[in-house]
């Protein structure tokens, strides 16, 4: 059957040819697909195998202080990296590498076996380690240049500057907030390698230049920052405080000149410190302000015409609001006092009453105007808002306690901003930490941040008037230890109880806020000592002196000339008159020394270690060797039932001075003669009920 066989043969041949054509067609199609459609893809794959692409990190921008002193910068350093897919024997090479880099074998092995095209082995190797790796010539292990961040002043302004990570990214602080400007744009370097992964020295090389990051010019002055950190550390350690914080600001433009937290850390070695040490809590935390908040209540009441300088108040030691008795910090109260004296005395019932007179709507209007319950807008990540209770939940009791700084939480920066409103004539300003953004070489300004006024809060007249009242707090009240020789200071002390589990515990926050000079402020500051463990925890005793020390050095550094006393300031009149110094809250020994230096004598009543009251009051003119009565505990002045007062020594005082002293104590005077007091009945130290009579005998000046 030759014909049949021939037919089968033809069919088979045809099928074979068709198969061959199909295979050829597929091959041609595949070839067209590879060389045509996917040519770029496979060309890139080939280049990737031939050309190794190494990321070139840009140099992170330098950070300067306001006078262009370097605080943080980056520099190139040699680092060791690996290309995992080029590692032929990870187990063996991990041992070699670990030995040369002084690393654990497991750590190196884990990095060599990562499913990635690139991995850093060591970012800060010793030069000997770099040399050792280069001599080993391990395929897939190379040395490259990488930018490293360095903080030139160590822990100076550490909480403000923050930290940056190994991949040139900002992680905390200014480094994080301005990361988009600081980090720059990465470049790349491509080098040619042979099929075995060896570098071809004369092979093809391609470069894409990195664009370095922009520079920042801060509002911070490194000298002022150093002074602030020095004094803060001393205060925290001396008083056994849990922590402390200080902000120094120019109240006229909102620029922050110094910002410090203690404990601190070194950003060059930040991993060696607990996370809590890196927390910039002066911006990210909130607290109940206590008496420092009374500046807000006072300013609001003053602006609304509810109170004037000479408005009269009587403090029996408490204020009853609904079913609550809100007590004054002083047992027995302060008695009759003007508004100025109430601010000097930091009298809680007075400020509670002012809040009630304002009412919810008006008081909350000012809380909002002063920016409480909202971020200040400072250029720093994680700023807290504070806590203002919803007005719907605030009854008279809550309104009254907010009036003297309880039941509301604020940030230190919010409180300093409120003080700055008073210092600068009534305007709320946005605080700033960065002054300028400059080109990478630091020569040209890209962006400048100017003064930004958010709103007017109080009138210029109110601000000026209340500034002088706050000056009186320093001259005659609890803030006397904040005085700066040669300069006027306005301020307010605070000693706030810390709430714990819904009740106020034993721990305190001691604080002071102030500005100087009063008529032309250069600096405003807030000082906070959290949970001091010293025997006395008053803000006027332990926080106010910190302000004084800082302001003394800063004003000299800024070249601010000492002031000339204003007309009307208290002054001595010849050699025959002296000014009674303010001794309130001073330790016993310090008070006695001050009186001795002033040419005055003293008599102490009570067993306490600190002066809680004095007679005559500070600022009164007396003759040399006049006896000043010092009270060292509440019982010594008021008695156990707070119903009696101790008659002071009135000898040597004028008629008007005696009248003022007795009026302050709620006692009445019967006078015999005129001139200077030389005798009194009853004798000094006698206890009398309020309203009792003291007979005082006077002799004319010059009489024997």
C-alpha positions as CSV (number, residue, x, y, z in Angstrom):
1,X,0.0,0.0,0.0
2,X,2.5,2.5,-1.2
3,X,-0.1,5.2,-1.8
4,X,-1.4,5.0,1.8
5,X,2.1,5.2,3.2
6,X,2.9,8.1,1.0
7,X,-0.2,9.9,2.2
8,X,0.6,9.3,5.9
9,X,4.2,10.5,5.3
10,X,2.9,13.7,3.7
11,X,0.5,14.3,6.6
12,X,3.3,13.7,9.1
13,X,5.6,16.0,7.2
14,X,3.0,18.7,7.0
15,X,2.3,18.4,10.7
16,X,6.0,18.5,11.4
17,X,6.5,21.6,9.2
18,X,3.5,23.2,10.8
19,X,5.0,22.5,14.2
20,X,8.3,23.9,13.2
21,X,6.6,27.0,11.8
22,X,4.6,27.4,15.0
23,X,7.7,27.1,17.1
24,X,9.6,29.5,14.9
25,X,6.6,31.8,15.1
26,X,6.5,31.6,18.8
27,X,10.2,32.2,19.0
28,X,9.9,35.2,16.6
29,X,7.0,36.5,18.6
30,X,8.9,36.0,21.9
31,X,12.0,37.6,20.3
32,X,9.8,40.6,19.2
33,X,8.2,40.8,22.6
34,X,11.6,40.8,24.3
35,X,13.5,43.0,21.9
36,X,10.6,45.2,21.1
37,X,7.9,45.6,23.7
38,X,10.0,44.6,26.8
39,X,13.4,45.7,25.5
40,X,13.6,48.6,28.0
41,X,12.7,46.4,30.9
42,X,15.3,43.7,30.1
43,X,17.9,46.3,29.2
44,X,17.4,47.8,32.7
45,X,17.6,44.3,34.3
46,X,20.9,43.8,32.5
47,X,22.1,47.2,33.5
48,X,21.1,46.5,37.1
49,X,23.2,43.4,37.1
50,X,26.0,45.3,35.5
51,X,25.6,48.6,37.2
52,X,25.1,48.8,40.9
53,X,23.0,51.8,42.1
54,X,24.1,53.2,45.4
55,X,21.9,55.9,47.1
56,X,23.8,59.1,47.8
57,X,22.4,60.8,50.8
58,X,22.2,64.6,50.8
59,X,23.9,66.6,53.5
60,X,21.2,67.5,56.1
61,X,20.9,71.2,56.6
62,X,22.8,73.0,59.3
63,X,20.9,74.5,62.3
64,X,22.2,77.8,63.7
65,X,21.2,80.0,66.6
66,X,20.0,83.5,66.0
67,X,23.6,84.8,65.7
68,X,24.6,82.1,63.2
69,X,26.5,80.0,65.8
70,X,26.3,76.3,64.7
71,X,24.2,74.0,66.8
72,X,23.8,71.0,64.5
73,X,25.4,69.9,61.3
74,X,26.2,66.9,59.1
75,X,29.4,65.5,57.8
76,X,30.5,62.7,55.5
77,X,31.8,59.5,57.1
78,X,32.7,56.1,55.8
79,X,30.0,53.4,56.3
80,X,30.0,49.7,55.4
81,X,27.1,48.1,53.4
82,X,26.3,44.9,51.7
83,X,24.4,43.7,48.6
84,X,22.7,40.5,49.9
85,X,22.1,38.8,46.5
86,X,25.9,39.0,45.8
87,X,26.7,37.2,49.0
88,X,27.5,33.6,47.9
89,X,28.0,32.0,51.3
90,X,26.2,34.0,54.0
91,X,27.1,31.7,56.9
92,X,30.9,31.8,56.3
93,X,31.0,35.5,55.3
94,X,29.0,36.5,58.3
95,X,31.7,35.0,60.5
96,X,34.4,36.9,58.7
97,X,32.5,40.2,58.7
98,X,31.4,39.9,62.3
99,X,35.0,39.4,63.4
100,X,36.3,42.4,61.5
101,X,33.5,44.7,62.6
102,X,33.2,43.4,66.2
103,X,29.6,42.5,65.7
104,X,27.6,39.3,66.6
105,X,27.6,36.7,63.9
106,X,23.8,36.3,64.1
107,X,23.2,40.0,63.6
108,X,25.5,40.1,60.5
109,X,23.9,36.9,59.1
110,X,20.4,38.3,59.5
111,X,21.4,41.4,57.5
112,X,23.1,39.4,54.8
113,X,20.1,37.3,54.2
114,X,17.5,40.1,54.1
115,X,15.3,40.1,51.0
116,X,16.5,43.5,49.9
117,X,19.0,44.9,47.4
118,X,20.9,46.9,49.9
119,X,21.6,46.8,53.7
120,X,23.9,48.8,56.0
121,X,26.2,46.7,58.1
122,X,27.8,49.4,60.2
123,X,27.2,53.2,60.1
124,X,30.0,54.4,62.4
125,X,32.9,52.0,61.9
126,X,36.4,52.6,63.3
127,X,38.9,53.5,60.6
128,X,40.7,50.2,61.3
129,X,37.5,48.3,60.7
130,X,37.0,50.1,57.4
131,X,40.6,49.2,56.3
132,X,40.1,45.6,57.4
133,X,36.9,45.2,55.3
134,X,38.5,46.8,52.2
135,X,41.5,44.5,52.5
136,X,39.3,41.4,52.8
137,X,37.7,42.1,49.4
138,X,34.5,40.3,50.2
139,X,32.2,40.2,47.1
140,X,29.0,42.2,47.9
141,X,30.5,44.1,50.8
142,X,31.6,47.7,50.1
143,X,32.4,51.0,51.8
144,X,30.5,54.2,51.0
145,X,30.2,57.8,52.2
146,X,27.2,58.6,54.3
147,X,26.3,61.9,56.1
148,X,26.3,61.7,59.9
149,X,24.5,64.2,62.2
150,X,26.4,65.9,64.9
151,X,25.2,68.2,67.7
152,X,28.1,70.5,68.3
153,X,27.1,71.7,71.8
154,X,26.1,68.3,73.2
155,X,23.0,68.6,75.4
156,X,22.6,72.3,74.8
157,X,19.0,72.9,73.6
158,X,18.7,69.2,73.1
159,X,14.9,69.1,73.7
160,X,14.4,71.9,71.2
161,X,16.7,70.5,68.5
162,X,15.4,66.9,68.8
163,X,17.1,64.1,66.9
164,X,17.5,62.6,63.4
165,X,17.6,58.9,62.4
166,X,20.1,56.8,60.5
167,X,18.3,57.4,57.2
168,X,18.6,61.2,57.5
169,X,15.1,61.7,58.7
170,X,14.0,64.0,61.5
171,X,12.5,62.0,64.4
172,X,11.9,64.6,67.1
173,X,11.9,68.3,67.8
174,X,12.9,70.9,65.3
175,X,14.6,68.2,63.3
176,X,11.1,66.6,62.7
177,X,9.0,69.7,62.3
178,X,11.2,71.2,59.6
179,X,12.3,67.8,58.1
180,X,11.0,68.7,54.6
181,X,13.5,71.6,54.5
182,X,16.4,70.0,56.3
183,X,16.6,66.5,54.7
184,X,17.3,67.6,51.1
185,X,16.9,65.3,48.0
186,X,18.9,62.1,47.6
187,X,21.2,61.4,44.6
188,X,22.7,58.2,43.3
189,X,26.0,56.7,42.1
190,X,26.2,53.9,39.6
191,X,29.3,51.8,39.1
192,X,30.0,48.9,36.6
193,X,30.6,45.3,37.9
194,X,31.5,42.1,36.1
195,X,29.6,38.9,36.0
196,X,31.2,37.7,39.3
197,X,30.3,40.9,41.1
198,X,33.7,42.5,41.0
199,X,34.0,46.2,40.6
200,X,35.5,47.3,37.2
201,X,37.9,50.1,38.1
202,X,37.7,51.7,34.6
203,X,34.1,50.7,34.0
204,X,31.2,53.0,33.4
205,X,30.1,55.4,36.2
206,X,27.0,57.5,36.5
207,X,26.2,60.2,39.0
208,X,23.0,62.0,40.1
209,X,24.0,64.8,42.5
210,X,22.2,65.0,45.8
211,X,20.6,68.3,46.8
212,X,21.7,69.2,50.3
213,X,19.1,70.4,52.8
214,X,18.3,74.0,53.7
215,X,19.7,75.6,56.8
216,X,17.6,76.8,59.8
217,X,18.3,80.0,61.8
218,X,16.6,79.6,65.2
219,X,15.3,82.4,67.4
220,X,17.4,80.8,70.2
221,X,20.5,82.6,71.5
222,X,23.0,80.0,72.6
223,X,24.4,82.2,75.4
224,X,21.0,82.8,76.8
225,X,20.2,79.1,76.4
226,X,23.3,78.2,78.3
227,X,22.5,80.6,81.2
228,X,19.0,79.2,81.3
229,X,20.1,75.6,81.4
230,X,22.7,76.3,84.0
231,X,20.3,77.9,86.4
232,X,17.6,75.4,85.8
233,X,19.9,72.5,86.6
234,X,21.0,74.2,89.8
235,X,17.4,74.8,90.9
236,X,16.2,71.3,90.2
237,X,19.1,69.7,92.1
238,X,19.0,72.1,95.0
239,X,15.3,71.5,95.6
240,X,15.1,67.8,94.8
241,X,12.5,68.5,92.1
242,X,11.3,65.7,89.8
243,X,11.9,67.9,86.8
244,X,12.0,71.6,85.8
245,X,11.5,73.8,82.7
246,X,12.1,77.4,81.7
247,X,11.1,79.4,78.6
248,X,12.6,82.8,77.9
249,X,10.8,84.9,75.3
250,X,10.9,88.3,73.7
251,X,7.4,89.5,74.6
252,X,7.5,92.2,71.9
253,X,7.7,89.8,68.9
254,X,7.1,86.3,70.2
255,X,10.6,85.0,69.5
256,X,11.7,82.3,72.0
257,X,15.3,83.1,73.2
258,X,15.8,80.0,75.3
259,X,13.8,76.8,76.1
260,X,15.1,74.3,78.6
261,X,14.0,71.1,80.3
262,X,15.8,69.2,83.0
263,X,16.7,66.3,83.2
264,X,18.3,66.5,79.8
265,X,20.1,64.3,77.3
266,X,22.8,64.3,74.6
267,X,21.3,63.9,71.1
268,X,24.6,62.5,69.8
269,X,24.0,59.5,72.0
270,X,20.2,59.6,72.4
271,X,19.7,55.9,72.5
272,X,21.6,55.8,75.8
273,X,18.8,57.8,77.5
274,X,15.2,56.8,78.4
275,X,12.5,58.2,76.2
276,X,11.2,60.2,79.1
277,X,14.4,62.2,79.2
278,X,13.9,63.4,75.6
279,X,10.3,64.6,76.2
280,X,10.0,68.4,75.7
281,X,7.3,68.6,78.3
282,X,7.4,72.4,78.6
283,X,5.5,72.3,75.2
284,X,3.8,68.9,75.2
285,X,2.5,68.7,78.7
286,X,-0.2,70.7,80.6
287,X,-0.6,71.5,84.3
288,X,-2.8,73.4,86.7
289,X,-1.2,76.8,87.0
290,X,-2.3,77.9,90.4
291,X,-1.7,81.5,91.3
292,X,0.2,82.5,88.2
293,X,-3.2,82.2,86.4
294,X,-4.5,85.1,88.5
295,X,-2.9,87.5,86.0
296,X,-5.5,86.4,83.5
297,X,-8.4,86.8,85.9
298,X,-7.1,90.2,87.0
299,X,-6.5,91.5,83.4
300,X,-10.0,90.4,82.4
301,X,-11.6,92.1,85.4
302,X,-9.6,95.2,84.9
303,X,-10.5,95.4,81.2
304,X,-14.2,95.0,82.0
305,X,-14.1,97.8,84.6
306,X,-15.0,95.4,87.4
307,X,-12.0,96.3,89.5
308,X,-9.6,99.3,89.9
309,X,-6.3,99.6,91.6
310,X,-7.8,100.9,94.8
311,X,-10.9,98.7,94.9
312,X,-11.5,97.5,98.5
313,X,-11.8,93.9,99.5
314,X,-12.2,92.1,102.8
315,X,-10.9,88.6,103.1
316,X,-11.9,86.7,106.3
317,X,-10.0,83.7,105.1
318,X,-12.6,82.1,102.9
319,X,-15.3,82.7,100.3
320,X,-18.6,80.6,100.4
321,X,-19.8,79.7,96.9
322,X,-23.0,77.7,96.8
323,X,-22.2,74.9,99.3
324,X,-18.4,75.2,99.1
325,X,-16.0,77.1,101.3
326,X,-13.1,78.2,99.2
327,X,-10.3,79.0,101.6
328,X,-7.5,81.5,101.4
329,X,-4.0,80.1,101.5
330,X,-3.4,82.1,104.7
331,X,-5.3,81.1,107.8
332,X,-7.5,83.9,109.0
333,X,-7.3,85.6,105.6
334,X,-5.8,89.0,104.7
335,X,-8.5,91.2,106.1
336,X,-9.0,94.6,104.5
337,X,-7.0,95.1,101.3
338,X,-7.0,97.0,98.1
339,X,-6.9,95.2,94.7
340,X,-3.2,95.9,94.4
341,X,-2.6,94.4,97.8
342,X,-4.8,91.4,96.9
343,X,-2.5,90.7,93.9
344,X,0.6,91.2,96.1
345,X,-0.9,88.8,98.7
346,X,-2.2,86.3,96.0
347,X,-5.5,86.2,97.9
348,X,-7.6,83.3,96.5
349,X,-11.1,84.6,97.7
350,X,-10.5,87.9,95.9
351,X,-9.8,86.2,92.6
352,X,-12.7,83.8,93.0
353,X,-15.0,86.7,93.5
354,X,-13.6,88.5,90.4
355,X,-14.4,85.4,88.3
356,X,-17.9,85.3,89.7
357,X,-18.4,89.0,88.9
358,X,-17.2,88.5,85.4
359,X,-19.6,85.6,84.9
360,X,-19.3,82.6,82.6
361,X,-19.7,84.3,79.2
362,X,-17.3,87.2,79.8
363,X,-14.7,85.0,81.6
364,X,-14.7,82.4,78.9
365,X,-14.5,85.2,76.3
366,X,-11.1,86.1,77.8
367,X,-10.0,82.6,78.2
368,X,-10.5,82.2,74.5
369,X,-8.9,85.5,73.7
370,X,-5.8,84.6,75.7
371,X,-5.8,81.3,73.7
372,X,-6.3,78.8,76.5
373,X,-7.6,75.5,75.3
374,X,-5.9,75.9,71.9
375,X,-2.4,75.4,70.5
376,X,-0.2,78.5,70.4
377,X,0.9,77.6,66.9
378,X,4.6,77.3,67.9
379,X,6.6,75.5,65.3
380,X,7.2,72.3,67.2
381,X,5.6,68.9,66.9
382,X,3.2,67.6,69.5
383,X,2.2,70.8,71.2
384,X,-0.5,70.4,73.8
385,X,-3.8,72.4,73.8
386,X,-4.4,72.5,77.6
387,X,-7.8,71.7,79.1
388,X,-10.6,74.3,79.5
389,X,-13.8,72.7,80.9
390,X,-16.8,73.1,78.6
391,X,-18.8,76.1,79.7
392,X,-21.9,73.9,80.0
393,X,-20.3,72.0,82.8
394,X,-19.0,75.0,84.7
395,X,-21.1,76.2,87.6
396,X,-20.3,79.0,90.1
397,X,-18.0,76.8,92.2
398,X,-15.9,75.7,89.1
399,X,-15.9,79.3,87.8
400,X,-14.6,80.6,91.1
401,X,-11.8,78.0,91.3
402,X,-10.7,78.7,87.8
403,X,-10.4,82.3,88.9
404,X,-7.4,81.4,91.1
405,X,-5.9,78.7,88.8
406,X,-7.6,75.5,89.8
407,X,-9.8,73.3,87.6
408,X,-8.0,74.4,84.4
409,X,-4.9,73.0,82.7
410,X,-2.5,75.1,80.6
411,X,0.9,74.7,79.0
412,X,3.8,76.8,80.2
413,X,4.0,78.4,76.8
414,X,0.3,79.4,76.9
415,X,0.9,81.0,80.3
416,X,4.0,82.9,79.1
417,X,2.0,84.1,76.1
418,X,-0.6,85.5,78.4
419,X,2.0,87.3,80.4
420,X,3.5,88.7,77.2
421,X,0.1,90.2,76.4
422,X,0.4,92.4,79.5
423,X,4.1,93.1,78.8
424,X,3.7,94.2,75.1
425,X,0.6,96.4,75.5
426,X,-2.2,94.0,75.0
427,X,-1.5,91.8,71.9
428,X,-1.4,88.0,71.7
429,X,1.5,87.0,69.5
430,X,2.4,83.7,67.9
431,X,5.5,82.3,69.5
432,X,8.3,81.2,67.2
433,X,11.4,79.0,67.4
434,X,12.7,79.5,63.8
435,X,13.7,82.9,62.5
436,X,14.8,82.1,58.9
437,X,15.2,79.3,56.4
438,X,18.4,79.7,54.3
439,X,20.0,78.1,51.3
440,X,22.3,75.0,52.0
441,X,25.3,77.3,52.2
442,X,23.6,79.5,54.7
443,X,24.2,82.7,52.6
444,X,20.7,83.5,51.2
445,X,17.4,83.7,53.0
446,X,14.7,81.5,51.5
447,X,12.0,82.3,54.0
448,X,11.8,84.7,56.9
449,X,9.3,84.5,59.7
450,X,8.1,87.8,60.9
451,X,6.2,88.9,64.0
452,X,2.6,87.6,63.8
453,X,-0.2,89.2,65.9
454,X,-3.1,86.9,66.5
455,X,-5.4,89.4,68.2
456,X,-5.7,92.2,70.6
457,X,-6.8,90.9,74.0
458,X,-6.8,93.9,76.3
459,X,-6.3,97.6,75.8
460,X,-2.9,99.2,76.0
461,X,-4.0,101.2,79.1
462,X,-5.1,98.0,80.9
463,X,-1.8,96.3,80.0
464,X,0.3,99.2,81.3
465,X,-1.7,99.6,84.5
466,X,-1.5,96.0,85.3
467,X,2.2,95.8,84.5
468,X,2.8,98.3,87.4
469,X,0.6,96.2,89.6
470,X,2.7,93.1,88.8
471,X,5.8,95.2,89.5
472,X,4.3,95.8,93.0
473,X,4.1,92.1,93.5
474,X,7.9,91.9,93.1
475,X,8.6,95.0,95.1
476,X,6.2,94.5,97.9
477,X,4.6,91.0,97.6
478,X,5.5,87.3,97.3
479,X,7.7,87.9,94.2
480,X,10.4,89.9,96.0
481,X,13.1,87.3,95.4
482,X,12.7,87.9,91.7
483,X,14.2,91.4,92.0
484,X,17.1,92.3,89.7
485,X,19.4,95.0,90.9
486,X,19.1,98.1,88.7
487,X,16.0,97.0,86.8
488,X,12.3,96.9,87.4
489,X,10.6,93.5,87.4
490,X,6.9,92.6,87.0
491,X,5.8,89.1,87.9
492,X,3.6,86.6,89.7
493,X,4.4,83.6,91.8
494,X,2.5,80.3,91.9
495,X,2.4,77.3,94.1
496,X,-0.1,74.8,92.7
497,X,-1.3,71.6,94.2
498,X,-1.1,68.6,91.8
499,X,-4.3,66.6,91.4
500,X,-4.0,62.9,91.9
501,X,-6.8,60.5,91.3
502,X,-9.3,63.3,91.3
503,X,-8.1,64.9,94.5
504,X,-5.4,67.4,95.3
505,X,-2.4,65.6,96.9
506,X,0.7,66.8,98.7
507,X,2.9,67.4,95.7
508,X,3.3,70.9,94.4
509,X,4.4,72.8,91.3
510,X,6.4,75.9,92.2
511,X,6.5,78.6,89.5
512,X,7.2,82.2,88.6
513,X,6.4,84.2,85.6
514,X,7.8,87.7,85.0
515,X,9.2,90.3,82.6
516,X,11.8,93.0,82.8
517,X,12.4,95.9,82.4
518,X,8.8,96.9,83.1
519,X,8.4,99.9,80.8
520,X,10.4,98.4,77.9
521,X,10.5,94.6,78.3
522,X,13.4,92.7,76.8
523,X,12.6,89.3,78.2
524,X,9.7,87.5,79.7
525,X,10.1,84.1,81.4
526,X,8.4,81.3,83.1
527,X,10.2,79.1,85.6
528,X,8.6,75.8,86.7
529,X,9.9,73.3,89.3
530,X,7.8,70.1,89.4
531,X,7.4,68.3,92.7
532,X,10.2,70.0,94.7
533,X,11.2,68.0,97.8
534,X,12.7,70.9,99.7
535,X,11.4,72.0,103.1
536,X,9.6,75.0,101.4
537,X,7.9,74.7,98.1
538,X,6.6,78.2,97.5
539,X,7.1,79.6,94.0
540,X,8.2,82.9,95.5
541,X,11.0,81.2,97.5
542,X,12.4,78.6,95.0
543,X,11.3,79.7,91.5
544,X,11.5,83.5,91.8
545,X,15.3,83.5,92.6
546,X,15.9,81.4,89.4
547,X,14.3,84.2,87.4
548,X,16.4,86.8,89.1
549,X,19.7,84.9,88.4
550,X,18.8,84.4,84.7
551,X,17.6,87.9,84.2
552,X,20.6,89.4,85.9
553,X,23.0,87.7,83.4
554,X,20.8,88.0,80.4
555,X,20.2,91.7,80.7
556,X,23.9,92.3,81.0
557,X,24.6,90.1,78.0
558,X,22.0,92.0,75.9
559,X,23.6,95.3,76.9
560,X,20.4,96.6,78.6
561,X,21.5,99.6,80.7
562,X,20.2,99.8,84.3
563,X,17.1,101.9,84.7
564,X,16.7,105.3,86.3
565,X,14.1,105.2,89.0
566,X,10.7,106.6,87.9
567,X,9.1,109.5,89.6
568,X,7.0,108.3,92.5
569,X,9.2,105.3,93.3
570,X,9.8,104.7,97.0
571,X,13.1,106.3,98.1
572,X,14.9,107.1,101.2
573,X,14.9,110.7,102.6
574,X,18.4,111.4,103.9
575,X,20.2,109.4,106.6
576,X,17.3,109.5,109.1
577,X,14.9,107.2,107.2
578,X,15.1,103.7,105.9
579,X,12.9,101.5,103.7
580,X,11.5,98.3,105.3
581,X,12.6,95.4,103.1
582,X,10.2,92.7,102.0
583,X,11.0,89.6,104.1
584,X,7.9,87.4,103.3
585,X,8.8,83.8,102.5
586,X,12.5,84.3,103.3
587,X,14.3,81.8,105.6
588,X,14.7,83.0,109.2
589,X,18.5,83.6,108.9
590,X,18.3,85.3,105.6
591,X,15.5,87.7,106.8
592,X,17.6,88.6,109.9
593,X,20.7,89.3,107.8
594,X,18.7,91.5,105.5
595,X,17.4,93.5,108.4
596,X,20.9,93.8,109.9
597,X,22.3,95.1,106.6
598,X,19.4,97.6,106.4
599,X,20.2,99.0,109.8
600,X,17.0,97.6,111.5
601,X,16.4,95.3,114.4
602,X,13.9,92.5,114.7
603,X,11.8,90.5,116.9
604,X,10.6,87.0,116.0
605,X,7.3,85.4,116.9
606,X,6.7,81.7,116.2
607,X,8.8,78.6,115.6
608,X,8.7,78.3,111.8
609,X,11.7,78.5,109.5
610,X,10.2,81.0,107.0
611,X,8.7,84.5,107.4
612,X,5.0,84.3,106.7
613,X,4.2,87.9,107.7
614,X,5.9,91.1,108.9
615,X,5.1,94.4,110.6
616,X,5.6,97.1,109.4
617,X,5.0,96.0,105.8
618,X,7.6,96.3,103.1
619,X,8.1,99.8,101.6
620,X,7.3,101.8,104.7
621,X,9.8,104.5,105.8
622,X,11.1,104.0,109.3
623,X,14.0,105.3,111.4
624,X,17.2,103.3,111.8
625,X,17.2,100.6,114.4
626,X,13.4,100.3,114.3
627,X,12.2,96.9,115.4
628,X,10.5,94.8,112.7
629,X,8.1,92.1,113.9
630,X,8.6,88.8,112.1
631,X,5.9,86.1,112.2
632,X,7.2,82.6,111.5
633,X,3.9,80.6,111.6
634,X,0.2,81.3,111.3
635,X,-0.6,80.4,114.9
636,X,1.9,83.0,116.1
637,X,0.0,85.8,114.3
638,X,-3.6,84.7,114.4
639,X,-3.8,82.2,117.3
640,X,-5.1,78.6,117.0
641,X,-8.7,79.7,116.2
642,X,-7.5,82.3,113.7
643,X,-9.6,84.8,115.7
644,X,-6.8,87.0,117.2
645,X,-3.9,89.1,115.9
646,X,-0.6,89.9,117.6
647,X,0.0,93.6,118.2
648,X,3.3,94.6,116.5
649,X,6.0,96.9,117.8
650,X,5.0,100.4,116.6
651,X,7.8,102.5,118.1
652,X,9.6,104.7,115.6
653,X,6.8,104.9,113.2
654,X,5.0,108.0,112.1
655,X,1.3,108.6,112.7
656,X,0.3,107.6,109.1
657,X,2.5,104.5,109.2
658,X,1.0,103.4,112.6
659,X,-2.5,103.9,111.2
660,X,-1.7,101.8,108.1
661,X,-0.1,99.0,110.1
662,X,-3.0,98.7,112.5
663,X,-5.6,99.0,109.7
664,X,-3.9,96.1,107.9
665,X,-4.4,94.0,111.1
666,X,-8.0,95.1,111.5
667,X,-7.2,97.0,114.7
668,X,-8.2,100.6,115.7
669,X,-5.9,103.3,116.9
670,X,-6.3,105.9,119.7
671,X,-3.6,108.5,119.3
672,X,-2.0,110.7,121.9
673,X,0.2,113.5,120.6
674,X,1.8,113.8,117.1
675,X,5.0,112.9,115.5
676,X,6.8,109.6,116.1
677,X,5.4,106.7,118.1
678,X,7.4,106.1,121.3
679,X,5.0,104.1,123.5
680,X,1.9,101.8,123.0
681,X,-0.7,100.0,125.0
682,X,-1.1,97.0,124.9
683,X,2.6,96.0,124.6
684,X,4.0,94.4,121.4
685,X,3.2,90.7,121.2
686,X,-0.2,91.0,122.9
687,X,-3.0,89.1,121.3
688,X,-6.2,91.1,120.5
689,X,-9.5,90.4,118.7
690,X,-10.1,92.1,115.4
691,X,-11.5,95.6,115.9
692,X,-9.7,96.0,119.3
693,X,-8.1,99.4,120.3
694,X,-4.4,100.1,120.5
695,X,-3.4,103.3,122.2
696,X,-0.3,104.9,120.7
697,X,1.7,107.8,122.2
698,X,3.5,110.1,119.8
699,X,6.2,112.7,120.3
700,X,7.1,115.5,117.9
701,X,10.3,115.1,115.9
702,X,13.3,116.6,117.8
703,X,11.7,116.3,121.2
704,X,13.4,114.2,123.9
